[in-house]
Amino acid sequence: MDASNYKVRHGLRYVSKVLPVIAGVRHDECHEILVARIAACENEAVWPGLFDILFERGLSGVQFVIFNRHQVIQNAAMIAFVKTS
């Protein structure tokens, strides 16, 4: 899990947007992007929405989660994966 910041053209001006991405590793060791969405900012509301999408698609058997030390991601991951276990 991580997010990248971009400048995106919106009409006649450029605005800051964030692209949060969750990637996974399958049993055959192939990496794949599981979900990515453009958002206005990286806040407490963005990550839980992405986790909900994964759970709705049938995500199960999560063995470990890797993310940076960003507190927003840590909080969202702890809430999402504790409530589903």
Backbone as a chain_set.jsonl record, in Angstrom:
{"seq": "MDASNYKVRHGLRYVSKVLPVIAGVRHDECHEILVARIAACENEAVWPGLFDILFERGLSGVQFVIFNRHQVIQNAAMIAFVKTS", "coords": {"N": [[0.83, -1.164, 0.0], [0.555, 2.125, -0.886], [0.858, 5.593, -1.775], [0.924, 7.993, -4.391], [1.703, 11.333, -5.294], [0.378, 13.654, -7.628], [0.299, 16.198, -10.146], [-2.512, 17.256, -11.757], [-4.282, 18.051, -14.664], [-7.031, 20.145, -14.53], [-9.541, 21.432, -16.02], [-8.562, 24.626, -16.837], [-6.429, 24.758, -15.194], [-3.868, 23.308, -13.046], [-4.123, 20.851, -10.557], [-3.434, 19.371, -7.358], [-3.444, 15.896, -6.891], [-3.943, 12.624, -5.509], [-2.817, 9.263, -5.839], [-3.742, 6.509, -4.493], [-2.627, 3.193, -4.068], [-3.099, -0.291, -3.937], [-1.35, -3.19, -3.908], [-0.901, -6.685, -4.59], [0.385, -9.995, -3.879], [0.21, -12.966, -5.541], [-0.422, -16.523, -5.051], [1.249, -17.768, -6.882], [3.386, -16.12, -6.906], [3.249, -13.871, -8.51], [2.943, -10.378, -8.939], [0.321, -8.042, -8.578], [-1.773, -5.222, -9.306], [-4.27, -4.478, -7.123], [-6.21, -2.595, -6.46], [-6.724, 0.793, -7.333], [-7.232, 4.221, -7.064], [-7.994, 7.547, -8.015], [-7.761, 10.308, -5.913], [-8.747, 13.239, -4.059], [-7.177, 13.892, -1.873], [-4.953, 12.339, 0.497], [-6.451, 10.989, 2.963], [-8.162, 10.069, 6.027], [-10.491, 8.909, 5.021], [-10.023, 7.796, 2.508], [-8.466, 5.329, 2.369], [-9.983, 3.273, 3.842], [-12.177, 3.025, 2.096], [-10.963, 1.881, -0.15], [-10.14, -0.571, 0.925], [-12.645, -1.653, 1.485], [-13.602, -2.096, -1.116], [-11.883, -4.174, -1.896], [-12.624, -6.205, -0.056], [-15.283, -6.57, -0.817], [-14.848, -7.706, -3.287], [-14.03, -10.152, -2.546], [-11.658, -10.552, -1.119], [-9.523, -12.473, 0.833], [-7.684, -14.416, 3.227], [-5.404, -12.91, 3.84], [-2.068, -12.612, 4.513], [0.005, -10.954, 5.305], [0.649, -7.429, 5.65], [2.057, -4.703, 4.027], [3.266, -1.474, 4.417], [4.132, 2.02, 4.338], [5.415, 4.285, 6.875], [3.338, 6.022, 7.183], [0.878, 7.493, 9.039], [-1.897, 7.63, 8.534], [-2.381, 5.524, 6.713], [-1.561, 3.353, 8.294], [-3.419, 3.438, 10.453], [-5.863, 3.018, 9.075], [-5.436, 0.474, 7.92], [-5.097, -1.142, 10.199], [-7.654, -0.93, 11.373], [-9.292, -1.97, 9.295], [-8.32, -4.613, 8.89], [-8.405, -5.751, 11.404], [-11.107, -5.726, 12.03], [-12.045, -7.598, 10.244], [-10.99, -9.986, 10.936]], "CA": [[0.0, 0.0, 0.0], [1.262, 3.398, -0.922], [0.18, 6.604, -2.58], [1.792, 8.941, -5.084], [1.079, 12.626, -5.557], [0.511, 14.104, -9.006], [-0.394, 17.398, -10.605], [-3.447, 16.817, -12.788], [-4.979, 19.175, -15.3], [-8.456, 20.234, -14.242], [-9.94, 22.641, -16.736], [-7.432, 25.43, -17.287], [-5.352, 24.8, -14.198], [-3.386, 22.041, -12.518], [-4.414, 20.668, -9.138], [-2.786, 18.207, -6.754], [-4.263, 14.705, -6.655], [-3.182, 11.503, -4.977], [-3.195, 7.968, -6.391], [-3.462, 5.412, -3.58], [-2.551, 1.911, -4.765], [-2.889, -1.495, -3.145], [-0.871, -4.293, -4.739], [-0.876, -7.971, -3.899], [1.217, -11.068, -4.421], [-0.589, -14.187, -5.612], [0.267, -17.747, -4.636], [2.29, -18.084, -7.862], [4.378, -15.073, -6.706], [3.055, -12.745, -9.418], [2.431, -9.161, -8.314], [-0.72, -7.382, -9.353], [-2.468, -4.098, -8.694], [-5.598, -4.916, -6.713], [-7.113, -1.45, -6.548], [-6.103, 2.125, -7.389], [-8.239, 5.24, -7.326], [-7.551, 8.931, -7.873], [-8.472, 10.987, -4.826], [-8.357, 14.635, -3.859], [-6.101, 13.917, -0.889], [-4.782, 11.081, 1.224], [-6.967, 11.226, 4.304], [-8.728, 8.906, 6.727], [-11.62, 8.33, 4.289], [-9.61, 7.169, 1.245], [-8.015, 3.939, 2.499], [-11.062, 2.326, 4.151], [-12.96, 2.798, 0.89], [-10.229, 0.93, -0.985], [-10.23, -1.884, 1.573], [-14.012, -2.147, 1.281], [-13.664, -2.622, -2.485], [-11.209, -5.48, -1.893], [-13.439, -7.18, 0.669], [-16.449, -6.852, -1.661], [-14.375, -8.584, -4.372], [-13.741, -11.472, -1.992], [-10.327, -10.667, -0.532], [-9.424, -13.282, 2.049], [-6.392, -15.073, 3.365], [-4.303, -11.946, 3.893], [-1.052, -13.127, 5.428], [0.734, -9.813, 5.859], [0.377, -6.145, 5.017], [3.247, -3.855, 4.018], [2.99, -0.083, 4.117], [5.14, 2.914, 4.912], [5.108, 4.737, 8.225], [2.288, 7.046, 7.115], [-0.073, 7.173, 10.1], [-3.239, 7.436, 7.969], [-2.435, 4.16, 6.172], [-1.467, 2.43, 9.428], [-4.705, 3.416, 11.157], [-6.889, 2.409, 8.221], [-5.142, -0.955, 7.781], [-5.392, -1.79, 11.475], [-9.111, -0.999, 11.52], [-9.848, -2.843, 8.265], [-7.947, -6.007, 9.019], [-8.82, -6.249, 12.711], [-12.549, -5.967, 12.014], [-12.368, -8.73, 9.372], [-10.4, -11.243, 11.426]], "C": [[0.88, 1.234, 0.0], [0.454, 4.36, -1.783], [1.221, 7.525, -3.204], [1.006, 10.215, -5.348], [1.382, 13.073, -6.981], [-0.157, 15.459, -9.168], [-1.225, 16.967, -11.805], [-4.144, 18.038, -13.361], [-6.465, 19.062, -15.028], [-8.946, 21.542, -14.856], [-8.705, 23.375, -17.227], [-6.282, 25.469, -16.286], [-4.954, 23.395, -13.764], [-3.641, 21.987, -11.021], [-3.68, 19.42, -8.64], [-3.807, 17.101, -6.529], [-3.344, 13.618, -6.111], [-3.714, 10.217, -5.605], [-2.808, 6.885, -5.387], [-3.57, 4.085, -4.326], [-2.36, 0.792, -3.743], [-2.517, -2.599, -4.119], [-0.853, -5.566, -3.909], [0.062, -8.933, -4.588], [0.381, -12.346, -4.371], [0.232, -15.385, -5.153], [1.378, -18.147, -5.6], [3.376, -17.013, -7.903], [4.306, -13.929, -7.722], [2.459, -11.579, -8.638], [1.345, -8.577, -9.202], [-1.322, -6.227, -8.564], [-3.883, -4.563, -8.376], [-6.621, -3.799, -6.815], [-6.28, -0.17, -6.554], [-7.204, 3.116, -7.757], [-7.629, 6.626, -7.168], [-8.412, 9.59, -6.802], [-7.956, 12.412, -4.695], [-7.19, 14.754, -2.888], [-6.026, 12.551, -0.204], [-5.202, 11.331, 2.668], [-7.566, 9.949, 4.87], [-9.836, 8.214, 5.938], [-11.195, 7.539, 3.055], [-9.311, 5.685, 1.42], [-9.119, 2.958, 2.883], [-11.946, 2.028, 2.943], [-12.29, 1.809, -0.045], [-10.272, -0.471, -0.392], [-11.609, -2.481, 1.384], [-14.184, -2.735, -0.112], [-13.038, -4.011, -2.535], [-12.044, -6.538, -1.199], [-14.684, -7.549, -0.128], [-16.084, -7.782, -2.811], [-13.962, -9.957, -3.858], [-12.346, -11.647, -1.427], [-10.384, -11.482, 0.745], [-8.03, -13.885, 2.1], [-5.212, -14.124, 3.357], [-3.306, -12.432, 4.943], [-0.207, -12.026, 6.04], [0.42, -8.58, 5.034], [1.642, -5.309, 5.13], [2.829, -2.438, 3.625], [4.072, 0.763, 4.753], [4.675, 3.396, 6.282], [4.048, 5.841, 8.266], [1.159, 6.655, 8.067], [-1.484, 6.917, 9.574], [-3.385, 6.011, 7.437], [-2.421, 3.149, 7.314], [-2.809, 2.308, 10.146], [-5.777, 2.699, 10.35], [-6.673, 0.911, 8.09], [-5.467, -1.7, 9.072], [-6.901, -1.958, 11.663], [-9.693, -2.012, 10.549], [-9.553, -4.304, 8.53], [-8.239, -6.586, 10.393], [-10.307, -6.563, 12.697], [-12.925, -7.171, 11.158], [-11.799, -10.027, 9.885], [-11.239, -11.862, 12.51]], "O": [[1.82, 1.358, 0.785], [-0.515, 3.97, -2.434], [2.266, 7.796, -2.612], [-0.2, 10.18, -5.595], [2.495, 12.897, -7.477], [-1.064, 15.814, -8.416], [-0.702, 16.384, -12.755], [-4.544, 18.943, -12.629], [-7.079, 18.022, -15.263], [-8.781, 22.616, -14.277], [-7.89, 22.806, -17.954], [-5.276, 26.141, -16.514], [-5.632, 22.419, -14.082], [-3.404, 22.96, -10.305], [-3.352, 18.529, -9.422], [-4.905, 17.35, -6.032], [-2.122, 13.693, -6.242], [-4.91, 10.094, -5.871], [-1.681, 6.391, -5.415], [-4.491, 3.88, -5.116], [-1.566, 0.912, -2.811], [-3.271, -2.907, -5.041], [-0.798, -5.522, -2.68], [0.479, -8.719, -5.726], [-0.091, -12.756, -3.311], [1.431, -15.27, -4.898], [2.345, -18.793, -5.195], [4.195, -16.993, -8.822], [5.217, -13.104, -7.783], [1.587, -11.763, -7.79], [1.443, -8.615, -10.428], [-1.375, -6.247, -7.334], [-4.611, -4.995, -9.269], [-7.764, -4.028, -7.21], [-5.264, -0.071, -5.867], [-8.004, 2.865, -8.658], [-6.823, 6.844, -6.264], [-9.634, 9.445, -6.791], [-6.866, 12.74, -5.163], [-6.319, 15.608, -3.054], [-6.933, 11.727, -0.324], [-4.42, 11.817, 3.485], [-7.483, 8.883, 4.259], [-10.096, 7.033, 6.169], [-11.951, 6.681, 2.599], [-9.855, 4.861, 0.685], [-9.187, 1.882, 2.29], [-12.414, 0.9, 2.783], [-12.963, 0.987, -0.666], [-10.423, -1.451, -1.121], [-11.739, -3.683, 1.148], [-14.842, -3.763, -0.274], [-13.595, -4.923, -3.145], [-12.162, -7.657, -1.699], [-15.102, -8.706, -0.122], [-16.921, -8.564, -3.263], [-13.585, -10.828, -4.642], [-11.888, -12.779, -1.267], [-11.195, -11.212, 1.632], [-7.293, -13.857, 1.114], [-4.125, -14.494, 2.913], [-3.656, -12.635, 6.105], [0.249, -12.153, 7.176], [-0.012, -8.667, 3.884], [2.233, -5.215, 6.205], [2.132, -2.234, 2.631], [4.833, 0.291, 5.597], [3.643, 2.948, 6.781], [3.891, 6.513, 9.284], [0.553, 5.596, 7.909], [-2.196, 6.072, 10.116], [-4.4, 5.359, 7.683], [-3.191, 2.188, 7.3], [-3.276, 1.202, 10.414], [-6.513, 1.869, 10.884], [-7.636, 0.146, 8.144], [-6.055, -2.78, 9.03], [-7.361, -3.025, 12.071], [-10.514, -2.838, 10.947], [-10.441, -5.148, 8.409], [-8.316, -7.806, 10.536], [-10.733, -7.557, 13.285], [-14.015, -7.718, 11.322], [-12.092, -11.084, 9.325], [-10.889, -12.921, 13.032]]}, "num_chains": 1, "name": "protein.A"}
